Amino acid sequence: MSKKITPISYKLFIKFLEMQGFTFSRQKGDHLIYVKDRILRPLVIPMYDQLPVFIIKNNLRSACIDREEYLKFLK
């Protein structure tokens, strides 16, 4: 399994977050805000065709989601 995180569409990333229990809270411009109980910071997802790797990594860190779990979803 590839250990490298690559850019993906925001729609696919949102599917992953919803599978992890996150819910849509609100939208401001082209940024979607997702929240989950016991996660202190809301996740901000810009509506880009391809989310840059640094945004994916920062949101995974904020959501306390393991990299392996994310990569397993993509496979």
FENLINCOR-V373870 format. One record per helix or strand. SS is the DSSP state (H for helix, E for strand). FROM is the first residue (numbers start at 1). TO is the last residue. Records with the same first field share a line. If there is no record, write none. Layout:
# FENLINCOR-V373870
SS = FROM-TO + FROM-TO
This chain:
# FENLINCOR-V373870
E = 8-8 + 23-28 + 31-35 + 43-46 + 51-51
H = 10-19 + 53-62 + 67-74
